[in-house]
Amino acid sequence: MFDSPMLKETKALEKLIDLHTHSIKSDGAMTPTEVVRHAATQGLAAISLTDHDVTDGVSEAVLAGKTFGVEVVPGIELSVQSKTETHILGYFIDINSPVLLDTLVEAKKVRSRRNEDTARKLQEAGFDITIDDALLLAPNGLVGRAHFAKVMVSKGYASSVKEAFDLYLSNGRPCYSSTQLLTPPQAVELIKAAGGQAYVAHLHLTRLEDGELYSFLSGLKNVGLDGIEGYYSEYTPEMQEKYHKLAHDLELKISGGTDFHGAMKPHISIGRGLGNLKIPYSVLEEMKRN
């Protein structure tokens, strides 16, 4: 086992987790093994690898978890059709589920079309950026918005990945492409069919008013939604309190994660988010309860 005495003491005292991380299998900067190793060096007790629309890195992460003494929950983050930026997180999934694997093959084709649309919009906005530029930053050929954002930074069109997202690539911005394969209910049903639990990610990005959000989540609960992301890097204390109350009112569970991408989003630290996030292991324990 990897744990030093100091890290063992840290885990015993705090037992913190991060259930929203990304690797080079989607738009992160680290390999799955590196993500898990990094989590271990930061004293985390558990993580979930939740790459966008792929499970390619899960087996590697689980194996690394056994090496470095970190519990790894098999996960995924599904992109869905929505007027706002909505993602559905899946936990405890069977990565060999035939229905899941078949759907992810189709999702990859849709992602390719979406990337072409994003590149076209960037060019129409006056930026000299192509799909090939983004592919140079994607070792496995799976391009995401973070890759386009890094290209924008490297070419001087944005000062940071965050600025590229805020000004151009987020939902509602001029270079955002909304092409997705699944509706939110279909994503929930897919995760359930793969034996997993479904959670709505980063609720603030849905940009729904309180009543709309309640109705949206209530509808998804009817098709099997298990919970919502109750801890997240960009939540204010007020948001976190509101979402925890919302989960309580709807009898939903909560998950929590940073949305760690490594150098692709360097302002976000694994386990700590923007510096002050702490997600207790008890969150994962509650998720495991039926």
N, C-alpha and C positions, 0 to 999 in steps of 0.2 A: 504494500500500500504506500501511497505517496505522502500521506499526512505527516507534517512535522509536529512536535509536541505543541508548539504555539498555535498552529492551525487547528489542532484537535481541541485545544482549550477554547479557541474562538468559536468553533462550531458548537461546542457544548454550551457555551454561554448564550449565543444568539440564535444559532440554527436558522440562517437566512437562506432565501431561495430566489431564483429568477426564472420565471416560466415563460419568457418571451425573448428568445435570442435567435440570431441568424448567422449562417455560415456562408462560405463561398458556393455552397450548393444552390443558394439563391442570390441575395445581394449583400451578404456580409463579406468581411475581409479575411476572416480566419477559416481554417479547415475545421470540421467538426471536432477533431481531436484537440486542436488549439483552443477552441471555445471552452471545452470541458477542462482542459489544463488551466486556462486562465481563471475559470470559475473556482477551481481548487486553490489557486494562489491567493484568491480574494476571500477564501474561507467560506464559500457557499456550500450548503449541505445538499442542495438539489437544484437542477435546472431542467428546462425543456428546450429542445431544439425545434423551433417553429418556422422553418424555412417556408418561403412563399410558394404554395402550390406544388411542392415536391417533398418527398420523404427520403430522398437519396442519401442524406447524411445521418439518418437516425441510427442505423445499425453501428456505424463507426462511433457515434457519440455514446451509445450505450456501452460499447466495449471500452471506450476511453474512461467512462465513468467507473468501471470496475477497477481500472488501473489507478486512477487518481482519487478514488474514494468519494465520488460525487454521484448521487442518485440522479439518473437521467430518465425523464418522462418522455416517451415517444409523442411527438407533436407535429403540428402543421398549422400554417396560417393560410386560409383560403380567401382569395379575392372574390368579391361578389358584385353583381349588378346593383347599382344604387345611385340615386341622385347625389348622394353625399359619399364620403370616404368610409366605407364599411368593410371590415374584415371579420371573418369568423375563425377563431382559434379552436383547434381540435387537440384533445389530450387523451392519453391512454389508448391511442388508436392501434389497430392491427395494420402494420405497414404492408402486409402481404394480402390484404383484402382485395379480391378480384375487382369488386365494384369500385373501390377507391383507385386502384391502379389504372383501370380503364378510363375513369374520369380524368385522372391527372394527365394521361396521354393527350386527351382532347384539350385540356386546359393549357398545355404547352403550346399547342397550335394557336389557340386564341391569344396567348401571351405574345407570340411572334407577330401576329397581326397588330396587336396593341403597340408593340415597340415600333413597328413601321409607321403607325399613326403618330406616335410621339415624335419620332424623328422628322416626319413631315411638318408637324406643327412647329417644331423648333426652327426648322429652315424657313417656314413662312413668317416666323417672327424675326427673322434676320440673323439667326445664329448659324454659323458654319459648323454644323454637327451632323454626323451620319450614324447609322447603325453600326458601321465598322468601328467608329471611334469608341462606342460603348462596348462592343465585343472585345476590344483589346483589354478591357478591365474586368472581363468576366471569364475566368479560367475554364469554366465548364460550359460556356456558351449560353447560359441562362441570364439574359439581360433584364434588369429592372430599372425603375426610375432612379435609384441611387447611383447606378452606373452613368446615366445621362447627367445627373447632378455633378458627379466627379469630373466628367468631361467639361461641363460648364465652368467649373472652378479652374481646371487646368488651362483652359483657353481664355481665362480672364473675364468671363461673362458673369460670374458670381464670386463673391468673396468666400463663401463657404457652402457646403452641401445644404445646410439648413436654409440659407438664403435662396439657393436655387429652388428648393421645394416651396418656400414661402412665397416667392415671386412668380414662379413659372410652372412647377410640376405637381403641386397639390391640387386636390379637387377644387374646381371653381377657378383655377388659374389657367392662363391661355394655352399652355402646352400639355395640359392633362388629357389623357385618353381614358375613357370610361368603359372600353370594350372588355367584358367579362363573360365567362361561360355560365356561371351559376347565379341564381337568385339567392337571397339570404335563406329562405326556407329550404331550398334545395341543398345548400351547403350544410345546414344543420342536419338534414336527413342523411346526407352522405357520411358525415362524421359518425352519426349514430349507427348507420349500416356497417361501418368499419369498427364497431365495438367501442367507440370513443365517447368522450364528453365534449359538448359544444359550448363555447363562450364567445360573446361579442367583445371584440378588442377595442381599445382606446375610444371610449364612448364619446369623448368631446369632439372627435373628428367627424362624427355623424352630423354634427351641427343641427341636431333636432331640438326643438323646444321641449321642455319637461313633459308636457302632455303627449306630444308626438313620440318621444322616446319611450314613455311608459307603454303606449299602445303598440309601438313597434316590437318591444321586448315581450309584451304579453302575447302578441301574435306568434312570435318565434317560440315562446314557451309551449304553445299549443302543438307545435310540431317536434318538440323534444329538446329545446334549448335548456342547458343545464345551469348556465350562469353568465356573469359578465366580468370583465377585467376591472377589478376593484382597486388595484394598485397599478400605477403607471408613471413613467418618468415625468410627463408633462402635466400631470394633475396638480392643481393647487390643493391645499388642505381642504378648502371648501368643496371642491369637486369630489375629492376622495370621500368626504363625509356624505355628500349627496348621493354618490353612487352606491355606497354601502347601505344607506337607507333604502334606496331604490331596490337593491337586491333583497333586502329584508322584506319590503312590502310585497314584492313579487314572488317571494319564497324561492329565490335563485341563489346559487352558490357564487362565490367570488374567486377569481384567480388574480395573479399579479406578476408583472414583469416589466423589464426596462425597455424592450425593443432594441437590444444591443446588436450593433452591426460592426463593432471594431472600428477600424480606420475609415470605413465608409461613412460613419456618423460618430466622429471622434469626441463629440461633446457628451455622449451617453456612455456611462461606465457600467460594466456588468454588475448586477446586484445593487447598485447605488443610483443608477439613472443620472440625474443632473447633480448628484452629490448628497442628497438627503433622503433617498428612498430606502426603506427597510421593509422587506416582505417576510413575515415570520413563517417558519416551517408549518405552523398550525394551519395556515391557509391550505397547504397541500394535504395535510391530514384530513381537513374537512372535505376537500374535493374527493378524497378516496372513500368517504363514507357514503353508503347508499341512501 
